[in-house]
Every structure is written in C-alpha cells, then in structure tokens.
Amino acid sequence: MTITVTNQKPAVLDALHTISCTGDYDPMPAIQQTLIDPLLEPLNPNAPASITDAQGADLTGGIPDLVLSCLGETLNVASEQTVKELLGQTLINFDQGTPLPVAELFAVQAGQQNKMPAPSPRVLYTAQADVLPAAKALLAGTGDESAFFASIAYTFHPDTLGFWFQSSAAFDDFKVWLSQQTQMMASALPPATTKLLNDFTALSLKGLTESLLVRKDDSDANDEHSFARALVHMLMNYAEQQRAQANQQNTALDTGVLPFTIGELFCPRSLVLVNVEAHARATAAKITGEWNLINQSLASPVKVVSNTSLSKLTSLPRAAARAAALGANQQPGQPGSRSAQVAFRKQPPSKLDLLKDITRVLRRMGKVNKSQNIFRTTKATFLKANRRNPDDFNKPGRITSVQYMPDLHIYIDTSGSISEENYQEAVMMLIRIAKKLNINLYFNSFSHFLSQEVMLRTENKSTAQIWKEFRRIPKVSGGTEYTQIWQYINASRVRQRRLSLMVTDFDWLPPSTRQDHPKNLYYAPCSAMDWSSMVDLAKRYADSMQHIDPSIRQRLLGMVV
C-alpha cells in the first residue's frame, strides 16, 4: 500500500500517559492521545492533516484500528507494512525499513534519534559496547535518556514496561512521594491495594533492576483502584512531574519511562524498575545476565500474580539459579547437583539398578522415629553375656539395635497409556524390591483419580503371597494427573516424611503455574516398554518442570546415570 500524507506536522511520540485508576479500565483514550493524535496534528492549523491510500481513500479514521491490528498475538504482515510506512512519513525519527515490529516503535524512534542502526544479524548490540556507555553518559548528564532506552531495547528486546531511576536514592525519593499519595488516597483505595503499595515502598533498588508481575493477562487486575492500575498511574504521574521540574529548573532528569513495547505501555503485565547508576558501575556480564533473566522470566509460562503480596517477576529463575549454585557445592547424587548435566540411560535399568537408587535415597533421608521400614543391626559386645555360655566372660554377647528408615510409598500409574502387562511388570519389580528391603509398602494406583491408600504387608512373605495382596487392590483407570499426588503428599506431614516413588511412563505435562513439589517424591519408569520413547517423555517432563523443581532430573530413579 502506498500512503500519502499531507499537511501533517512531523511528530515525536511521547510515551508518558496517564490512565485514570478510577472507573472502568479503558486505555483507548491514552492510546489515541499518545499514538494517534500526534500523527494527525496539522502543519497548517487552518486545515486538517490528510492521510490517504493509493486509491485516494481517506485512512484518517481507521488509523487506531490499523495500529491495534499490529498488536495481536500473531504478526499481521500487511498491517505491519502499512503502519511502518505511515510512521515513516509522520514521525521525525522512524525508519520504516526497520526489521523490528510496530510494537517496538518507541525503541525504533529512540534508535533513529541517536543514529543507531536497527539491530540485525549483521548489527549486534551488546551490554559492553552499548548499554554500559549509555548508562554512564546518562548518569554523568552528558547523554540522553533515549540513548539509554534504545541501547537496552536493541540489545535485549524485553516485552515489558520499564521505568528508570538515576540511582537507588532517586527511587527512594519516589517511594516517599508514593507513600504520601497512598495516604492521601487512603479512603478511596481498597485495603488490598493499600497493603501492596505499602509493601512496594519496602523494595530496594540497589541492584540493577527490580521487577514485578502485576497482571496474569490483559483482562486481569483492571478493577477500579487495583494495584496494577494505581501503581502505573502513580509512576507515570511522578515521571511527568519530574520532567516538568527538570525543565523548569534546567536540571537533569532522574526518572523516566522505558516503553519497550506498545502493548505493555498501556496494559502492562510486568514492570521493570531500572537503576542507571548500578548499570553504569556493573560489568557487562552482570548486565547481560540480569536482562537475560528478565527475558527468561517473561517467556516463562508461569504467571502467578498474588492479590495479597508483591509478585516478583524473576523470583523463580533466581531461585533456580540459587539451587543450581547450591547444587554445585553438594555431593554427587543429592537433589539439585549436576541436574542439567545428568545423562539418561541408553538401556532400561535392571531391578538391581533401581534397588541401588532407592537404597541410596533412603540412606540420604536418614533415620526416623517410627516406620514400617525396620533396620536391625547386630554387633558383638562384652557388655552382654554370651547366650550359649553366659558364665564365660571371655565370649562376647550380641546386641541387636532397631532403627527405622523412612517408609516407602508407591504410586503406580494405571492410566490408559499403561497396559495390563506393563502394570504387572511394574508390580513384580516392586515386589522384588520389597523382598530385598524386607519392608511393608504403602500403595496407591492413580490415573486422573487416586485410589485409596493401602498398606501392603510384604515383610517375610513369598512373592506369590505379595502378588495376591496386590491383586486385591482396585486399580483406577483414565487419564494422567500428577498434581493430585503432589497435593495428597503435601496435605499430610506423615506422608511428607515417606520416600514416595511414582512409577510412571512420564506421559504428562505440568501446569504453567507454580506448584509445591513434594521434597521426597521420586520417579521411576513403569517398565521397559519402548525405552527410547520413555526417555523422550522423561526428558520432556524434566524440561517442562524447570519452573517447579529445577533439580527434577535427580529425582528420576533408574532413568539417569
């Protein structure tokens, strides 16, 4: 499409906007004022600006819909091309040939303003060459905020809304102002919003960034005076006041907006607060690691937003990183250690392999006060008389001590993907393990239902007798659902202290939300089946569990070496 623009005053878009936190949530007036009206401001006030297509049809009234069509979940190629052509003709600083999407138009505008070529496979931006110098210049007052914004946007492309503060002291000034505003609005704010705003003032921005999740999706947290609406409204108001003050007093700015994408600018799901001074003093590696962590968090399917406490954007990957760092210092085989480096077995495990893994975990869990897993040890001692020769003091007696290992609780997958043959093979494997350990077992079968818990008295019984015990237990069938087992274990302190072993084919994907995975729950393959398929499913399960338990690979008994 060829667009013709006449009598339009070339514009520079300003990301600052104020959407009221009262009434229904409607970002369209702010979008109109921020994005659309500047494109239609006439050069000659006596005549309107005109935007037409190649056929002479007036496009003026359709520009809002045209811009919004570029902000969907999938890329609209035709709309992208048309809007870029429009922006190229109406903005002072815009490269309509940019490979970046329209959603990043503020980044493109800032890049053009600072004569920065668009990022591409041949034009790479880095923290060392771009972000660090821009941060130092902004901190020293010799650089513009747009250069700092463009350097981060071109290097990392985060899909979020950011606000920069010159230093942690500048952020503290904002918190003082926010507390005053919260007190002034106390009668209008819901208690939950007041609490979250007060919690916000306890945050520190001494590091590179602080980030929060404020919405699950675009339709969430849009109630009147919600925390998401109130906080963004106040941040925008404060940035606008600081700009007016800086212009009036001819001083440098210490706060501003980082509008990385249009969608997040008007309905942010996350906020990233940026400390410029910390960026100026950090290493390039630290800056890169921080923004990669933010992008990893933004890309994560996990979006857990609490109504009662602040939801940190990067809390889960930071916890995973801490777990990985802790694992590097742990002994091999402990949960969390070498999780990313473990290799899967090329052949199915033997019953001896699985027995060794279970025994290792039981020993690591330590002793308990009472259980069905009794461990007896006998040693010679002269403190007790010999039973056969009680009068011979030169012959030692024997002392038998009783210790208790954690109970073993088995959960066998009996969903539709598990055949009767696979089930029987899994049961026989467990019988052999129970006989080797000489213990009683707790047992459930599960699909998308969980059977009633049964204690199988397998101690000192033959294989045939134990098999009969198993056969008496009803077997559920249906789909597959692991979270019911997690919740079942976590609901009881007694069950939490057991070694829980889920025997499954791993054909299940976890939810995207954060879940509490039981500390002592491990997994084992239900049988040989098709081993390559089993390994593929186990890898898929382990990869998709990283947001719930980063050390999950260490829990796959019999699967890894």
N, C-alpha and C positions, 0 to 999 in steps of 0.2 A: 504494500500500500504506500502511495506517495502522499505525504501530508503537506499542506500549505498553511503557513501561519502568517497572519498579517496583523499589524497594529498591536503587537504584544510586547510588553516591556520585559526583556530578558531577566530572569529571576535567579535568586539564590534561595533554595529551600532552607527553612529553619526548623529543626526537629523539636524545639521547645513547644509544648502544647499543654493545655490544662483541660482535662476531662473532669467534670464535677463528680464528687463521690456521693452525691445525693441523687435521689430519683432513680429512674431506670437507667441501666448502663447503655449508652449509645455513643460509640466512638465516631460515628459518621460526621457530625459537625466538626470535630477536630481534624478528621481526615480532609474534609472539604477546605477548612481554613489553612491547614498546613501544606497539603499537596496540590489541591485543585485550584484554589483561588489565585495563588501566585502565577500559575500558568495562564490565567485568563485576565491578568491585570493589563489594561490597555496602555500603550505608549502615549497615545493622544487621549486624554480623559474625555474628550467630546465624542469619541466613537468607541464601540466595543471591540475587543480583540476577536479575531475570527480564525477558526481552525476548520479546515475542510479537507476532504479526501480528494483523490484523483478525479472523481466524477463531480466534484463541486458540492457534495453533500456536507451539511454542517455537522461537525462532530462535537461541538462545544458541550451540548447537554449530555453526551454519552461518555465523557471522559472519566467520571467517577467509576462507572461500571467497567470501563476499559482497564483502568488501573487495578481495580479489585480482581479482575479476571486473571491478573498476573500473580495473585497471592494465594492461589489454591494449593491443595496438597500435591497436585501434579503440574508440570510445566506446560503452559499453553504457548506453544511456539509462535503462533500467529499474533497473539496479543502482545507477547514479549517484543516482537519485532516492531509492531506498530507503536507501542508506548516508548520504546527506546528512540524511535525516530522522532516522536513528539518531544521527548525530553531533550534530545539533541538540538532541537530548534528553539526550545523555550527557555532552557537553563543556560546561564553563563558558563558554568563548569560541568559539562557532561559529555562523555564520549559515547556516542550511540553505537559504536562498534565494539563496546566492551563485552567480553565473554561472561561477565557477572550478570546474574538475573536482576530483573527490575526490583525485586525485594531488597537488594543491596544498593539501591540508588544513592543513598546518603554516603555510602562508602565511595562509590564512583565519583560523586560530586567532590568529596574531600580529596580524593586522589588527584583529580584533574586540577583542583585548586592549587595543589602542591606539586604539580607537574610530575606526578608519579605514574609511570606506565601501568596499564592494567596487568594484574598477575596472570601468568600463563605458564605452560611447560617451559618456556624459554626465559620467563621473567619471574624469578623466585624471590620472595620476601622472607627475611629471617629476623629473629629477635636480635641477633648480633649486629646486623647491618642496618636495621630499620627501626625496630621498637626501642632499643636502648638509646640511640642518638635522639629520637623524637622525644622520649621521656626526659632526657637530660636537658634538651632545649626548652621544653615546656616548664620544667622545674626552674630553670635559670631565667625564664622570662624572655628568652630570645626566640622561642618557637611558638607556633600557633597550635591551639587545641585540635584543629582539623588535621594537622600532620600526625599528631599522636594517635588520633582516632583512625585515620587511614592506615597507619603502619600496623596497628593491631588487626583491623578488619582485613587488610590484604594478606597478612601473614597467617591468620588463624580462622577467619570467617565464622565467628561464633553466632549461632542463631539465638540471640538473647538481647535484652535491653541493658545497657550499661550506664553507670554514672561514675565520672572520675572526680577524685578529690586530690588536691595538691599534695596532701600529707595526711597522716593519722590525726594531726591537730585540726586540720580543716574538717575532717569527718567528725571529730568531737564537737566542733562548733555547730555542725548540722544537728547532731544529737541533742544539744542544748536547745536549739531552736525547735526541734521536733517535740521535745518534752513540753515546751511552752504551748505549742499548738495543740498537743494532746490534752493538756489541762483546760485550755480554752474551749475545746470541743467536747469535753467530758460528758456533758448532758446529752449530746446527740449520738455519741459513739456507743455501739454495743459493748458489753463487758469483754467479749472475746477479742474484739479489735483493740480495745484499750490495753488489754494484757499483752497482746502481741506487739503493739507499738512500744510498750514499756520494755518488753524483752529485747526489742530491736536496739534500744538505747544501751543495752549491756554488751552489744557486739563491739569488737575491736577491729580496726583496720590497720594494724601494724604490719601485717603481711602484705603480699602482692594484691590479693583480692579477698573479698568476702562475697559469698553468693547464696541466694535463697530461691527456693521454689515457692511460687505464690499461687499458681493455678495448675490443676490437672490438665485442663484443656480450655478452649476459648469460652465455653459456656459456664465454667466454674468460677466461684467467688465473685460474682457480679452483683451481689445484693448491695443495697444501699449501705454505705459506710463499712463495707467489708474491708478487711486488712489489705487485700491486694489493691483495691481502688484507693483507699486512704493513703497508703504508703507512696504509691506512684504519684498521686496528686500532690502530696507534700514535697516529694523530691523535685518534681517539676516546678512547683511554686518557689522553692528555695533556690534552684538553679536560675530561675528568671530574676529573682530579687538580687542574687549575687552578680548577675550580668549588669543589671541596672546600676547597682552600686559601683561596680568596677568602671563603667562608662562615665558615671558622674564624677568619680574621684580620680579618673585616669590611672587606675591601678590594674595590676594583672588579675586575671580570673583565677579562682582557686577551686571552682566546681563547674561541671558541665555534663552534657548528655552524650552518650555513645550509642547512636541509633543504628545498631548493626543490621537489623532487618526491619522492614516496614511493619510486618505483622506483629512483631514483638514490641514495636514502638507504641502501638495503640492498644494492644491487648496482651501484655507480657505474661508469659507463663513462668519466667525466671528473671531474676535481677542479679547483675554482677556489679559490685562496687569495687572500683579500681584505685589503688594508691599509686600516684605518679612517682612520688619520691622513692617508694620501695622499688618500683620498676627501674628507676634511674640508678639505683645502687645495687641491684641484683645482677647475677650472672646471666648470660644468655641462656644457659642450660636450665636455670631455675625458672626463668620466664617461660621458656618453651614447655617445660614440664607442667607448669601451672595452667597454661591455656589449653594444653592437650588434655589435662584432667577435666577442665571445664567442658571441652567438646565431648569427651568421653561420657561425662555425666548427662549432657544434653541429648546425646544419641542413645542413651540407655533407655530400655523400655520401662524402667522403674520410674514412676511418678507418684510418690507418696507425699501428699500435702496434708499436714495436720491442721485442725481447727483450733488446737489448744497450745501448740508450741511451734516455734520457728522451724521451718523445714530447710535444712542446708542442702544446697544443690549438689555439692561434691562430697557429702558425708560418706556415701557408700564406697566410691572409689578410693577415698582417703583411707577408709577402714580396711579396704582390700590391700592397699599399699602397705599399711602398717602390719597387716597379717603376713604379707609376703616378706617384709623386712624381718619380722619376728621369726618367721619360718626359716630364714637363712641362718639364724643362730640356734635353731633347735636341732635335736638329734634326728638322724635319718629315721623316717617312718612315722614321726609324730605328725598330727594334723597340722597343715599349714606349711610344712617344709617340702621344698622341691616340687610343689604342686604343679607348677607349669612345666616341669621337666620330666615328669614321670612318663614312662613308656608303657603302652598296652601290650599284653601278652600276644604272641603270634599263634599260640596254641591254647586250647581250653585248659584250665587248671585241673590238676588231679585232686582227689579228696585230701591228700596229704598237704598240698599247697594251701588249700583253703583252711585246713586244720591249723597249720602253722600261723596263718594270718590271724585267725580268731584267737588263738592262744596268745599271740603277741599283743593283741589289743586288750585282752583280759588282764594280762600281767601289767600293762601300762595303766589300766584303770585303777589298779591297786585293790586292797582288801576292803571288805565291808563288814558291818556288824553281824548281819544275818542274811542268809540266802539259801537257795536250793543247790547252789554250786559249792559243795563242801570239798575242801582241800586238806587232806590229812597228811601229816609228816611224822615220821618216827625216827628217833635218834637214841643212841646208847648213852647211858649216864650212870655214874656210881652213886648218884643221889637216891636212886631207887633200887631196891633189891631185885636180884635176878629171880624170875618167876619159877624156874626149874630148880635152881639151887639158892634159895633165899638165905641160907646161912653162909654161903661162900662170898665173902666181901671182895674177893678179887675178880668176881664176874659182874659185869655191869648189867643193870636192868635196862628197860626201854620205856621211853616216854612218848606217847602219841599226842601230838597237838593238833587241834582242829582250827582251821582258818576258813574264812568264807570269801570266795571270789564273787564278783557281780553275777547276777542271774543272766541267763541267755534267753532273749525273747525273739522268736522268729515270726516274721510276717512274710507269707508266701503269696506271690502274685498268682491269682487264679482267674485273671481276666480272659476275654475271648481270644487274645493272641497266644495264650498258653494252652497247649494241647494236653490231653489227659496223660499222654506218655511223658511229656516234659514235667508235668506235676509229679508223677510217680517217681521220676528220676531225681527231682529235687528233694522229695521226701526221703528217698533212700539215702541220698547224700547226707541229709541232716541226721538220719538215724545212725549212720556210721560215725558221724562227728560226736553225737550224743553218747554213743557207746565208748568212744575213745576217751571223752572227757568224764564219762560216768556221772552224768548230771541229769536232773529233770529240766524240762523245757517249758517255757510259756509260748503259746502259739496262737496266731490269728491267720486266717486267709483273708484276702482282700481283692476287690475289683474297684468299682466306684462305690461299693459298700464295704464295710468292715465287719467281719464275723465276730461273734462273741469270743472273748478271751478264754483260753483253756490252758490248764497246766497239765502237761503230759508227764506222767511218772515213768520215765525211761530208765532210771537208775536200776542197775542189776537185772534188767530184763533182756530177753532174747530179741533178735531182730524181728521175728515173726510176731511176738507179743507187742512190740512197739508199733509195727505196721498196723496191727488191729486197732490200736489206740488212735492212730491217725485216721483210719478208715471210718471211725465212729463220728468224726468231727464234720459237721456240714460244711460244704465248700460253696462259697458265693461265686457268682459269675457276673459278667457285664463288662463295662469299660474299665479304665485305669485311672486312679486318683491317689497321688502320694500325699497331698496336703492333709487329708483326713488322718493319716498315720502320724504326721508331724504334730498335729493338734492333739491327737489321742495321747501321744507320749508326753507332750508338754503339759497336759492337763493334770498329770499325776507325778509327784516327786518320787514315788516308788518306781514308776516306770522310767523316769529320767535317769535313775541310778543303774538301770539294767543295760547290758550290752544288747542293743536292738539290731537285728540283722534282717534287712529286707531282701528277699530272694526274688529277682525280677528279670525281665528281659530289657528293661530300660526304655521301653517304648512309651514315653511320656515326656511332655514339656512343662516346665514350671510356670507359674503365673508371673506376670511382669511386676507385680507389686512385691514389696519386701515382706518376707515371711521369716518366722523364727524356726531355724532348722535345729532339731534336737542334737545336743552335743555328742551323745553316744550312739547315734544312728549310723550304721554302715550298710553297705550294699554288696550283694554277691550275685553272680549270674545264675539263672534258674537251671540251666543245663547247657550242654554243648551247643545244641540247636545248630544254626548256621553261624559259626564263630565270627566270620568277617562281618556279617550283618549285626551281630551282637556288639562287636567292638565299635562299629559305626554309630549305633544307637547310644552306646555308653559315652562316646566322645561328644555326640550331640547334646546329651543330657548334661555332661560336665561343663561344656561351653555355655549352655544356657543357664547354668546355676551360679555363674560368677557373681551376680548381684546379691545372691542369698548366702552362698558359702564359697569363698574363693579357694578353699583347700579341699573341695569336694573330691578331687581325683584321689586323694589319700584315703578316701573312705570306700573306694571301690575294691573290696577284698577279692582276691582271685583274678582280678582284671588287669592289674598293673604289676610291674616288676620293679 
